[in-house]
Amino acid sequence: MTAPLTMPLPELASQFNLRRDITFLNHGSFGSCPREVIAEYRRWQDELESEPVHFFGRRRLDLLEQARIKLGAFVNAHADDLVFVPNITYGMNIVINSLRFEKDDEILTTDHEYGAINNTWEYHLGRNGGKMVYAPIPIPMTTEADFVEHFWSHITPKTKAISISHITSATAMIFPIKEICRRARAAGIITVIDGAHVPGHIELDLTDLDADYYSANCHKWLCAPKGAGFLYSRRDMQARLEPLVVSWNLSRHHDNIPRYVNLFTNVGTNDPAPWLTVPTAIEFQRKHNWSAVRAACHALGSQTRMRIAELTGLPPVSDESQTWWNQMALCPVPTDERIDYNRLWNEFAIEVPIVAWNGHTFLRVAVQAYNTPTDMDRLIEAVKVLVKK
Ligand SMILES: Cc1ncc(COP(=O)(O)O)c(C=O)c1O
């Protein structure tokens, strides 16, 4: 059973620094950090600045290892299979830059994927060989079994890798990637998973998923400071990875850290404070019973989806369960160029993304711990004004 909320959502809102004059419904793009997480981030920076040489020269690697161990416990992976990276784009670039394909090899993905990751694939395949195949995944979503069958029908003997989001950006869908990873392993196909929205948003068990490569952000739903991402690689797939940035990582080897960790950790001078703060973000969510927070956010998001559907008359993209979505409520709105959705920001001070995808228009309403029913009422009032005929 889910533990109860430690405090009602309106009180949790007081833990964040968000401006009160704005209705902030876009945690999916850039989330806000709780005050105490930011305080710890600044404390790390202060400690670094008090003796930078000692910090970088003698403490950094041990501190990062401790942070990787805490992250590993959170995502159920061995710490030595995880490296911190500034963001998931960086992590995916490491993988995509390293893999090599023949001219006719296919990398299967979907038409729900994040543009920057598609760009990365297209760029490298264009230089080195291989081509992307974008499986169309229609909405509304039905069952997970239907999804997997439909996606798998695009596998051919030429498919050498699968690149897929665990939670998509434009359509905010949770994809059933465990079964896809299982089938891919049996078929000898490499899996590369985009988990940008996953840590802190839904449970993540990397050992159970058994993907080859999984990169994610801690600076979205886990509420860690910006610049905290990670790349997980299965142990037997690590040797294929090449450095994205060449630095001391090729000539200085540390006895106490594996090649994989060294390759992506010793890449010039950077600020390790976001990574060192990841354990604090994990602890913040643990002590506030985050599964209960997430359930409360989902319930608020679900009410909002239904209220907006009443105004627009448009059908939902999935059912209201937590199978297909959790804290990003995707609300179809009319695709009508006479409706100026920019007014949501310009006139109503509502920060909510308006997404154009495959001929549809959506409001992607992110519901985080700091959001309240009043935020949703404001959104509904604004949508009423916009869509009024
Ligand atoms: C699905 C998905 N992948 C990748 C990214 C890129 O994240 P970042 O800019 O932190 O690398 C995003 C950003 O929102 C995303 O939604």
The ligand as an ORCA input file, in Angstrom:
! r2SCAN-3c Opt
* xyz 0 1
  C      12.342     12.274    -24.187
  C      13.456     13.269    -24.019
  N      14.711     12.911    -24.368
  C      15.750     13.741    -24.235
  C      15.586     15.007    -23.710
  C      16.781     15.921    -23.571
  O      17.042     16.226    -22.236
  P      18.358     17.110    -21.908
  O      18.173     18.401    -22.623
  O      18.357     17.264    -20.430
  O      19.530     16.353    -22.422
  C      14.314     15.446    -23.352
  C      14.105     16.792    -22.823
  O      13.040     17.198    -22.456
  C      13.215     14.548    -23.513
  O      11.972     14.909    -23.187
*
